[in-house]
Amino acid sequence: MLQFDTIIIGAGISGLYQLHKLRDELNLKTLAIEEGSDIGGTWYWNRYPGARCDSESYTYGYTFSEKIYKNWTWKEKYPKQNTILKYLKFVEKKLNLRKDILFNNKIISGKYLEKKDLWEIKTNKNKIFLCKYLICAAGSLSATNIPNIKGLKTFKGKYYHTGRWPKKKVNLKDQIVAQIGTGSSGIQVAPEIAKIVKKLVIFQRTPNFSIPARNKKLTKEFISNFKKDYEKIKKRLRKTPGGHTFSFPKRSVFDFTLKERNKIYEKAWRKGSLSFRACFGDITKSLKANKTASKFIKDKILNTVNDKKIAKILTNFDHPFTSKRPTLNTNYYETFNRKNVELIDLKTNPIIKITKKGIKTKNDNYNFDKIIFATGYDALTGPLLSLNLVGKKKTKLKNFWNKSPKTYLGLMIPNFPNLFVIQGPGSPSVLTNVPVQIEQHVEWITNCINFLNIKSKKSIEATLGSAKKWSNEIKKLADASLFMKAKISWYKGDNIPGKPKVFIPYPGGLPRYRNICNKVEKNQYKEFLIK
Ligand code: NAP
């Protein structure tokens, strides 16, 4: 049985950087195990038509190496899925990581051997490994959710989930296609496939707020400037709550007249970016201020969509803007002006079942060649639970988290010593520009392991007390935010039947979170149980 100092689960953005840090800086015998046949994580699996990042390219990537930052050239405002994959391959090559990655192996179980202070993990290819430290870098949005709709197994056509899109080209030309789900993925897929399919029927449960992306080619001047500004950008990304270059101004919606306010919204709308929510400091904090942004977006949609009935369904919002993840789009609303696109409002015409030939709703019966599930993920906790982890005293993670995920800083779990989580529940993760949070986590974990090794320690474990305090901190911050005003939100586990209904990520912003983590490190991890 092969033994390693550290095993990393996943070879996406986080797994690759973690492998580099542990192998090349701490000289630890490290292996990354990846379910896919190549690196990339999220960007390996999400190959659906239109897949693109919502963070601006020059802010989306590693900043730990000036050389890597400056030697890669982003050419578009928002990078496409395969561009990000190329970027990650470029980084992987520079750091020579591939030789320490085992591909095509999915972890099916992990057990902490208390007497040996080792993790024993098994893969679906019957490989068993031992390691002292186990690091979960499996992503926050990797456990796909295909809703349990009656009859799916009887469907004679093919169906796909956006987050597990096949490598082989999916032929959609002249096909009759159903798309279920209108979140970030669905909003990107629809305009792309509407251009090639014979007919696209979109099933919407809840309308989402979406801002135009206004993707464009970057000018030579812009590219040269962001490379020149490397240090400035790196610092900036660490200072803002979301790890983007924009932060929230002090100005309130109510410091301005309606005309002035709409001018500010209009400018941001024309620019197109997630920074629309930062037009004013109170959009994400006060319902009254938020209503002005929601109304602006609603009016834009009503003005874009020709059919008034469809426009109404697309704007029948049941949540304030930003209480769910805001999305960016390229011609999403314009897509509903096409003759080959139909919108079904699941609120009034729910799906009864999937049939051999298609989908039966309360009012209609549809035939489809293909069904696309853009139905999201069992976010944050799902990837960890799928590993079937058993910690100290035979504690199963599934049981330990049955009422809520319990972590300290989102980084470690009581009863699960020497298991570190990157981007896990209880960390800012999905509320940030992800690579910024990833770098912070990887660097914290590396420093912690270095500390333990220098001090010849056997194990580190989060205490129940600190996990309880951390959950309370998250609850307090979430309760004071607009996030809790969303009726169905994957941030709170509402999208998965039976999932505990608690706010999952840490909503206090990256700088505040980073400070807390830094203090814990400076304090030599006193809050943890160290043996
Ligand atoms: P999502 O935001 O969870 O959206 C899932 C969609 O499926 C929602 O419209 C949801 O409706 C619908 N749905 C779920 N279960 C359903 C059911 N049983 N019946 C009918 N409809 C159902 O998932 P996603 O679009 O894949 O995005 C997830 C996250 O991934 C994003 O929020 C973002 O963080 C990330 N992402 C980012 C990008 C990007 O950067 N461009 C692209 C894709 C994804 P409800 O709203 O009613 O729940």
Boltz pocket constraint, residues with backbone or C-beta under 6 A from the ligand:
constraints:
  - pocket:
      binder: B
      contacts: [[A, 52], [A, 53], [A, 54], [A, 55], [A, 141], [A, 147], [A, 148], [A, 162], [A, 180], [A, 181], [A, 182], [A, 183], [A, 184], [A, 185], [A, 186], [A, 188], [A, 203], [A, 204], [A, 205], [A, 206], [A, 325], [A, 328], [A, 346], [A, 374], [A, 375], [A, 376], [A, 377], [A, 430], [A, 488], [A, 489], [A, 490], [A, 495]]
      max_distance: 6.0
